[in-house]
Amino acid sequence: MAMILDAVVGRVLDELLSTVIAMKDRAVKFRATLENLHSILKKVEPMAREIDGLNKRLDKPATETQTLIDEMEKGKELVIECSKVDWWNCCYKASSQEKLQDLIDSITLYFQLDMQGNINVIVLENQMLLHQIHEKLVENVPRRIAGLCSPPEPPAFTVGLDVHLRALKFKLLKNHHVGSVLTVTGTGGSGKSTLAKKFCSDEEVKGEFKDNIFFISLAEVPKLSTIVERLFEHNGYEKPQFQSDEGAVDRLENLLKQIGKNPILLVLDGVLPESASLVEKFVFQIPNYKILVTSRFTIKGFGQPYVLKSLNEADALNLFRHYASLDQTSSTIPDTIVKKIAKGCSGSPLALIVTGKSLSLEEPVVWHNRARTLSRGQSVLSYSSSSDGLLTCLQKCFDDLDAKLAESFMDLSLFPEAQKIPAAALVDIYAEQRDEDDDIAMENIHKLVKRNVADLVVTRNTTSGTVDYNYHYVTQHGLLRDLAIHQTRNLPTEKKHRLIIDLRGNNIPKWWTTQNEYHIAAHSLSISTDEEFTSEWCNLQPNEVKVLVMNLREKKRSLPPFMKKMNKLKVLTITNYDVNRAELENLELLDYLSDLKRIRLEKVSIPFLSKTGVPLKNLHKFSFFMCNVNEAFKNSTIKVSDVLPNLKEMNIDYCDMEELPAGLSDTVSLKKLSITNCHKLSKLPTGIGKLVNLESLRLTSCTKLEELPDSITSLHKLNFLDISDCVSLRTLPENMGELGSLESLNCRGCNRLSELPYSVTDLESLRVVVCDEETAALWEPIISMFSDLKLEVVLTDFKLDALL
């Protein structure tokens, strides 16, 4: 309809203009008036067409222009009538002159009032549309948590997998059998997981399965219900509640049928013998549904497995040379030595990679000694026994570490296998065990990475040289973790300085006793539990424990009573690896830990901060990650400043917090406060200005935060402020310039920030402003007013970070 009316407007305008032009010379008595009408029509013609065009683009009805059309139709007839009036007919001439003037007045008034009203309506509708877009942006601000079941990226460099990849594609893509399962087997470190990842990233495979590629690691033998919950969440559904495994299987089948418009690929990686029975539960008679399984063991019932053999000599040599950096720099190492060492790895990709890394950039004498050792018959990997052969080879990696770094390496074993270890948790442990600051502790992690006994995954890059460990994770191959545990394997339990107790599956060690006291000498204690652990806690005497790491996989866990005896405990780390938040009980035991300095909680729910109000006078750092803390913060009658009088750092990330805990503003000892990805937080306390010692304040991705309290300008020691991705933030405090120590400001992604207070020009210490293209436009006009200010313009990153 809009398009038809648009054509009518154009035709009527043309006809009226043509009529006026044609008749004004004939209607001599009306020439002045017709000239005026002609002038007005030429002026309003483009305006009318523009408004009608907007109506069409916005899909609005064009009834607003109908009045104009009617007036112009009448005007055309009137002009024709005027051209026929005789010179002597004075009465008719006066009447026509009056009608022409009415036409001019009507058109003029339309564009002064009616059309302006239409414009106002369009403006308001555009504003409403922009508001809806903004609300949508707020809803979709990146939570920086990757899909729970997305396939990991394969290594950038691989060899010998192309043939296997073609075979897998033939077996899975060309096989149209409903619910087909393909199992890939091979020895540990033979590249099964790498092949699976490479298969998932293949363009032909992605074209076939599109978004329906799901990658599940069974290394930790999670429950069936946990896997199904993750698949539901990955596909955008809420976690369902299951009464039994059978119920979980039924719900999964319905989910797969619902998303099965495209073919489905499910990868079950690292299946162990005890979890082999799970595979069958994922088999459904659904068209174009494929399952790829990797395991060190042959799984019966699914046909002949596809076996990964050792690499041939050429591929093995290429892989070894790459990780030994021989293909990147000129080398004086003879080819004979290189071939001897590569041959000693027996074609095992893992052994080749680890050995190559250990020799990278080493002196020639080290290479010669390694080649001579391997030539004497010592095998890197023995297929006829366990993995002792590989551990023997890997032992060299450990022996090359100095005492301090060796301890750091072995601390990695305190965390579960095949899980990302938060660098922040390791920093807490290293800093307190060795009495060093956090930056030195982080340096130890980088040293481990350089020694190729660990890898560092950065899920979000920081800027301006700032240090933020919350987006750094340490990973370690399972065999390297075994290497760390192997170092104390022959020591009696009671004499180990690092004790790892795995109670999952209610697997109780022989020495476990609930009656008699069991003394341990451990300085570091790791305890792993799941819902199957139902036994009573052992009567431990952990008098020397300084670090306690609890690894949970359950919905509820009571802290062990023997914690009250840990009078030397300095670091407490509790991490829940289950999908649900684990509810912590017996938290009052913390009152006994007077020497405690650092607490880190992840994916847990806490009912309160303190019941008794007993102060933890030595606690310097408290971190919450993906925790349910809102009720504890809102309902607490005890002030943070009373129970944590000397707190220096608090981190709250991905939590459900709506407001800061009571009394936090009175904790004047606080130097660092990080509140990130808390999407329910809408305001900061007005008393935040009382944190006179605060040096660093992070408010990243607090998407409901609309303003900063004026009292923030009282933070005269603040040198770092991060408000990036606070998409609802509209203004900055007028007296922003009073932050005399502020050196770095990150305002990237603050898209609703339309102006800067003029006082920002008083920020004499400001050196770096991180922004995007939009916020950069606010700073560029005034950058010349600063003596040494650098704008770092970066693209807004909407990619989800792999946190899980």
N, C-alpha and C positions, 0 to 999 in steps of 0.2 A: 504494500500500500504506500509506504514511504517513497519508493522509487517512482510510482505513478504520479504522486502529488508533486514530487520534485520536478518532473517533466512538465506538469501543469503550470507550476510557478514560472518556470522559464518561458513557456509559450505565452502565458498571459502577460508577463513583463514585456516580452518582445512585441507582442501585438499592441499593447498600450503605448509603448514608446514609438512604435512605427506610426500609430494613429496620430499621436501628438505631433510628431515631426511632419507628417503629411498634411495635417489640417491647420497648423498654426499660421501658415501663410494665407490660407483661404479664409480662416475665421479672423479677419483683421481686427474686429472689435475685441477679440479675446486674446490677442497675441501676447500681451504682457503676462497675463495669467498663465497661458499655456507654456510660455518660456520658463516661468517659475516652476510649473509642474514638471516640465522636461528636466530641469536641473535637479529637482528633488528625486525624481525617479532614477536618474543616473547614479546618484549618491547611495540610494538605499538598495539598489539592485544587488551588489555583491554581498551586502549584509544579509539580505533575505536568503540568498543562495547558501551562504555559509551556515546559517542557523538550520536551514533545512537539511544540509549535509550532515551536521552534527546529529540531528534527529535520526537520520538514516543510520549512521554508524553506531549510535547508542540504541538502535532498535526501538526508538520512541515513536508513538503515533504522531502524525503530522497535522493533527487538528489545529495546532497553534497557528499554522500558516493559512488555514482556510479562510479566516477573516480577511487577510490580506488579498487572497485570491478573489473573494467576492467583491471587495472594494475596487479592485482593478478591472474586473469584468464590467461593473457599473460605470467605472470611469471611462472605459473605451466607448461605451454607448453614448455617454454624456459628451465627449469630445466630438463625436460624429454629429450629434444633435446641434452642438454649437456652430459647426461649420455651415449649417443650413439656415441659421437665423438671419432674417433680412435686416438691413441696416436701419429701416424705419420702425422695426418692432421693438420699441424701447422696453415694454413690459417683459417680454420674453427674454430680452437681453439681460435685464437685471436679475431675473430668476436664474438664468443659466450661469451668469457670473457668480451668483451666490452658491450655486451647486458646485462649480469648479473649486471655489475657495474651500468649501466643506470637504471636497475630496482631498485637497492639499492638506488641510488640517487633520483629516482622518489618518492619512498615511504618515504624516509627521508624528502625530500622537501615538500611533501604533509602535513606531520605532523608539519613541521616547519612553513609553510606559509598558505596553504589552510585550514588545520584543525584549526589553530589559528584564521584565519578569521572567520570560522564558530563559534568558541567559542565566539569571540567578538560579533558576530551578536546575539548569544543567550543571552549573557550578556546584550546587549543593549535592546533586547526584554524583558528580565526580568525586567530591570530598567523601561521600559515603562509600563509594567504590574504593577509594584509597584507604579508608579506614578498614574496610573488610580485608583488603590486601595486607595491611599491616597486621591485623589480627591473625591472618593466616601465616604471616612470617613469624610472629611470636610463637605460634603453635609448632612451627617447623624449624625453630632455631636448633642448630645441630646439638644434639646431646653428646656428641663425641663418643657413643657406644656402638661398636660395629655389630653387624648381624650375628646373632649367636651361633648360627650354623652356616655362615659364609665360608667358602673354601679359602684357606690361606694361599698366599702367592708362593709359587715354587721358587727355588734359588735361581739367581740370575744366570748362573753358569752350571750346566749339566752336560754329561757325556753318556753315550751308550743307551739313551732312553728312547730314541726315535723309533727303533724297531719294536720295542715293547709298546710304545704309544700307538703305533699302527695296529698292532695285534689287539690291544684293548679296544680300539675303536671298531675294529672288525667284529670282535666278539659281542660288544655291547650295542653298537649302533646298527649292525646288520642283523643281529639276532632279534627276531620279532616275537620270541616266546614270552608270554605274559608272566610278569614277576620274576624275570631271570636274575640270577645271582652269579657274579664272577668273583672268585677269590684269588688274590695275589699273595703268594707266600715267598719266603726267603729268609735267610739268616738275619740276625740283628745287624742293622747298619748297611743292608744291601740296597737300599733305595726304594723300599716299598711306598713309604709315605711321600717321598719326593715324586715318584711316578704318579701317585694318585693326585697330588696337587697339580702336576703338569697336565694331567688328563683333564682336570676341571678347568684349567686356564686355556685349553686348546680352542681356537676359534670355531672349528667345526662342531666341537662338543657344546660350546656355549650357544651356538646357533641352533642346535637341536633341542637343548633343554632350557635355554634362556634363563629366567630367574628361578627355575625349579631345580637348582643344584644345591644339595645340603650336605655338609661335611661334619661328621661327628667323630670326635676322638674318644675311644674307649680305653685309653691308657690307664685312667683312674677307676675303671669299672663302675661307672655311675649307674644308678638305678634306671630301670626302664621308664618309670614315671618322670624322672628328671629329663631324660632325652625327649620324651613326648612334650613335656612342658616347654622345652627350648624350641622345639619345632613350631609349636603354636605361637610362641612369642616372636620368633623369627618372621613368621608370616603375618604379624600384626594383630594377633588375637590375644585376649587375656588368658592368663594361665588357668586351665581348667582344674577342677578338683576330681580326683580319682578315688574310688573306694577300693579298687584292686588293680592288679596288673592287667587283668582281662578287660576291665573298663578302660584302661589307658590304651590298650591295643585297639579296641573298638573305636574310641575317639580319634586315634591316629588314622585308622582306615578311612573314616569319614572325612577327615581333613585332607588326606591325599586325593580322595575322589573329588573333593571340592576344588582343589587347585590343579587337578589333572587335565585341564584343557590342553596344556602343553605337556610333553613328556617329562618324567621326573627321574632324577638321578640322586640316589642316596649313597653316600660314601661312609662306611664304618671303618675307621682307621685304628690300627693297633689293637685288634681283638685278641684278648688273652684266653687261655683255656677256660678259666672260670667264668668268662663272659660269652663264650661261644654259643650258649643256649639262647642268648638274646637275639642272635641274627635271625633265627627262624621266626621270631615274633614280628619281624619287620617285613615278612614276605606276604604280599597280598596279590590277589588276582585282579590287577588293574592294568589296562592296556598301556604300553609304552612306559612302564615303571621298571627301572633298573636299579640294582644294588651292586656296588663295588666294595669288596671287603679286603682289607690288608691285615696280615697276621704272620707272626713268625712260625705259626703252627698250622698244620693242615686241618681244616675244619670239615668234618664229615657231613655228607648229606647234600652237598651242592655241586657235585660233579668234580671233574678233574681240575685241580687248581692250576693257575698260571704261575710258574716258578721263575723267580728272578735268579739268574746265575751270576757268577762273578764277572767282573768286567774283563774284556780281553786286554792283551798287553798294550795295544795302542791307546785304547780309551783310558786305561788305568794310568798310563804315563801322562796323557793330556790332563787328566783330572789332577794328578799329583803336581805337575808343573804349574798349573794355574794357582793352586792354593799355596804352593811354595814360592809364589811370586817370580818364578823363573821366566814367565812369558811377558813380564812387565819391565824387567831391568836386565841389563847386560850381566851375565854371570860367569864366574870363573870356575864354577863347579863342573868337573868332567861329566860327560854324558854317562860314562860307565858307572860312576857313583850314583847318579840320579836313577839309572835303571835298576841298580841293585836294591836301592831303598824302596822304589816303587814295586819291584817284584816281591819284596819281603812283606808287602801289605796284602798279598794274596788276592788282589782284585776286589777287596772290600771297599766300597766307596767311603764309608765312615772312617776306616783306618787310613785310607789315602788322604782324606781331607784333614783329619786331626794330625797325622804325621807331617803332611805338607805344611800346615800352619805352624807347627812347632819348629820347623826348620827355616821358615821364611826369614830372610835377611841375616841368617846366622853365619858365623865365620866358617871357612872351608874345613878347619880342623874338626868342627862339630859334625859336619856332613860325613867326613871320612870315618870318624869313630862310630857314627850310627850305621853306616854301610858295613863296617867290619863286624859289628855286633850282630846284625841281621844275617850276614853271610855265614856265621857260625851255627846256623840252624835254628835260631830263636825266631819263632813265627809270631807275626803280629796278631793273627787271629786263627784260632784252632777250631775247625768245624766239627771235630770229633768229640769235643768236650764242651764245657761252658765257655763263657767269654773271658776266661782267665788270660788267654793269649793276648787279647786286645788290651785288657787291663794292664798286663805286663808292659806292653808297648806304651800305653798311655801314662804309665807310672813316671816315665821320663818327663812328661809335661809337668807333673807335680813336683818332681825332684828339682826342677829348674827354678821353682818359686822360692823366694826368700821366706824366712819364718813368718813374717807379718802377712805376706800375701798368701802363703799356704793356709794360714788360719782363716783368712777372708774367703778363700776358695772352699774350705770345708764347711763354712757357715752356710753356704748355698744348700747343703743337704738338710738343713733344718726345715726346708719347705718341700711340699709334695712334688713328686716327679711329674713332668709334662705340664706344669703350671707356670704361668708368668709370675715372676717374683717382683713385687713393687720395689723399685730402687729406693724409695723413701723408707721402706721397712729395713732394708739392708744398711742404709745410712744410719738409722737409729742404732742398730746393733754395733756397727763398726765404731761409731763415734763414742759410745759409752764403754765398750770393751777396751778401747785403746786410748781413751781420754783425749780425743781430738775433735776438731770442729767438723761441721757437716761437709764443707767443701773438700777437706782432706779425705774424709770418708768416701765421698763420691769419686775422688781421684783413685781410690783403691779399686772401685768397680771398673773404671776405665783401664786400669792396669790389667785386671783380669781379662777384659775384652782384648786388649792388645796381646796378651799371652795366649789367646785363642782357647781359653778354658771356659769362656762364657760369651754370650752375645747380648747386645743391648738393643732393645726395640724402643724407638721414640715414636709415640703415637701422636704427638703434637709438638711442632717446633716452637721454641720460645724465641724472643727477639731481644735485640739491644744488649746481648751478652748477659741477660738475666739468667739466674739459675732456678729452675723449677723442676723438682724431681717427680712431681705428681704424674707426669706423662712419660716417665721412663720405666721400662720393665726389663728385668734380666731373665734370660732364658738359658737353659743348659740341657744338652743331650743327656738322656738317661744313663748312658754308659759313663759319662763324665761324673754324674752324680754318684754312680756306683764307685767310681774311683775315689771320690771324697770319703764315702763311707768305708771303703776298703782300708783306709789308713789306720783306723782304730778297731778293725774287725776282730783282731786277735786279743784285744784287751778285755779283761773281765768287766762286766757291766758296772760294778760298783767303783771301778777305777777310771772309767772313761770321763774325759773332760767335756765331751760333747755326746749327749745321750739322746737317741731318737727312739721314741716309743710309738709304734704303729698299732693302734687298738681297733682299727677298722675291721668289720666283720666279727667283732667280739673276740679277736685273736689275742688272747692274754698270754704274755710271756711267762715262762716257767717260774721266774723269780718273783712274780707278782703276788703280793700278800696283803691282806687287809687286817691282819692281826699284829704281827710283829713289825717293828720298825725296820725299814730297809734304807740304809744309808747310801747315798751316792755322792761322788766327788765332782759331778758335772758342774761346769760353769754355765753351760748352755743346754737347755732342755727343750726338746720338740715333742709334742703330743698330737697325734692325729686320731680323730674319732669320727664315727658316723652313727646313724640311728640304731645300728645293730649292737653297738656297745652299750650293754645294760648292766654290766657288773659294777660292783662298788669300787670306788677309787682305792688305789693302793695306799698303804700307810708309809708313804715316802718321807725321808728326812732330807729335804733338798736345801740344806743350810748354805751351800756354796753357790747356788744358782743365781746368776746375774741376768740371764736372758731366758725368757719363757716365750716360746712360739707355739700357739695352739692352732691347729688346722682342723676345721670343722666341716662336716657335710651332713647337716641335720637341721631340724626346725627349732630345737630347743636344747640348750646345754647348760648344765650347772657347773660353775667353776669348781675345780678340785679343792677339797678342804685343806690339803697340805700346802696350799698357797700361803696360808697365814704364817708358815714357818720360813718363808723365803725372805728373811730380813735383809738380804743383800741384793734383792732383785732391783735392777735398774731399768730394764726394758721389757715391756709386755706387748706382744703382738698377737691379736686374735683375728683370724681370717676365716670366713665361711665360704666354702666353694660350692654350696648348694644354690639352686635357683632362688629359693625363698630366703628371706632374712631369718637368721637364727636368733631366737630370743635368749638372751643371757640371764642366768639366774645366779644368785649368791654373790652379787656384785659388792656386797658389804665387806667381802674379804679384802677389797682394796684398801680398807682402812688400816689394815695391818702392815701394809707395804710402805713404810715410812721413808725408805731410801729410793723409791721408784721415781725415775726421771722422765721416762717417755712411755706413752701409751698410744697404740695404733689399733683401731677397730675397723673392720671391713665387713660389710654385708651382714650386720647384726642389728638387733633391736634392743635398745636399753630402756628400762622402765624409769630410771632416775639417774641423776648424776651423783647424788650422795644421799643416804638415808640419815646418817648420824651427824653430818657436818664436821667430822673429824678431818682436819686439814692435811692435805698431802703437800707438805712444805717444800719438798724437793722436786716436785713434778714441774718440769720446764716445758714439755711439749705434749700436746694432746691432739690426735688426728682422728677424724671420722671420714670414712669413705663408703659411699652407698649405704648409709645407715639410716634406720628409723630413729630419729632423735627428737622429733617435734613434741611428743607428749612429755618426754623427760625435760625438755627446755621450758615448755609452757607451764607445767604443773609444779615445777621445782619451787619450794619455799626457801631454799638455801641458796645464797648468792655464790656465784663462781668465785668472786673475789675472796670469799671466806674459806672455801675448801681448796682453792688453788691460788694461794696468796703470792706465789713466785712464778706463776706461769709466764713464759716468754714467747711461746709460739702456739697458735691454734689453727688447725686446718679442718675445714668442713667442705667436703666435695661430694656432689651428687647426693645430697641428703634432702629429706622432706621438711626441713626446717622452715617455719613461717616467720619466726622472729628469733633474735639472738637470746641466749640464756640470760636470766636475770643476773645483774651484778657484773656482767662482763666489762661494762664501761668503767667499773671501779677497779679493774685489775690493772693498775698503773705499771706493773712490771712488764706488760705485754709489748713485744717488739715487732712480732710478725703476726698478721691476721689474714688468713686466706679463706674467702667464702666464694666458692666457684660452683657453677652449674646447679645452684639452689633455685629452682624455678618457681618456688612458692614464696620466696622472700620478696616483700614489696617495699620494705622501708628499713632503714637503720635507726638505731636508738639515737635520740637527740643528744644523749650524753657521751657519744663516742669521742667527742673532743677532749674528754678527760684522760684519754689514753696518751698521755704526754710523752711517753717513751716509744710510741709506735713509729717504726721506720719503714715498714712495708705493708701495703694494704692491697689485696687482690679481691676483686669483685666480678671476676670473669663470668659471663653468661648467666647473670642473675636477671632473667628476662622480664620479671615484673617490677624491678626496681625503677621507680620513676624519678627519684631525685636523691641528691646527697644532702644530708643535714648541714645547715650553716656552720654548726660547731666543728665540722671537719677541718675548717681553716685554722683551728687552734692546735693542730698536730704539727708543731714547728720542727719536729725531728723527722717527719715523713719525707723519705727520698725516693720512694717508688709507689706509684699508684696505677693500678690496672682496672679499667672499667670496660674493657673490650667486650663486645657482643651484649652489652646491656641495652637491648633494643628499645626499651620503653623509657630510657633516660632522656628527659626533655631539656634540662638545664643544668648548669654547673653553678655552684655558689657564687654570689656576686663578689665576695671577698676572697676569691680563689688565690689571688696574688699574695696572700699572707702566708702561703706555704713556702716559706723562704728556703727550705732545704730540698724541695722537690727537684730531682734530677731527671727522672724518667716517667713519662706518662703514656699509657697505652689506651687510646680511645677508638681503636678500630671497631667497626660494626655498630657504632652509636648513631644509627641513621636518623633518629628523631631529634638529635641535637642540632638545632638550627642556627645557633649563634654562640659565641664565646663571650664571657664577661670581659669587659675592658681591662679588669685588674690582672688578667693573665700576663700582661706585658710586664708586670712587676716580679714575675718568677725569674729572678736573676740566676738561680742555680740550674734552671731547666736546660738540659743538654739534648734530650732525645724525646721526640713525640712519635709514637707508632700510630699510624692511621691508615684508612683506606682512601679511595679516590674522593668519596663524598666528604669525609671529615677533613681531608687535606685541604679542601677548598676553604675551610674556615680558618686555617692556620696560614696559608700562603700569603694573604694580604698583610699579615703582621710579622712575618718571620724576620723581616729586616730590622725590627725593633729589638731583636735579641742579638747578643754579641756572638754566641756560639751555639746555635740551635740547629739540630739536624732532624729533618722530617723523613721517617722511614715509611714509605707508602707501600703497603702490601695488599695483595688480593684477599678478600674475605674467603675463608676456607670453610665450605659447607660439607666437606667429607666427614663421614663418621669415623672416629678413632677406634682401633682395635684394642679394647680394654679387657675383653673377656676371652 
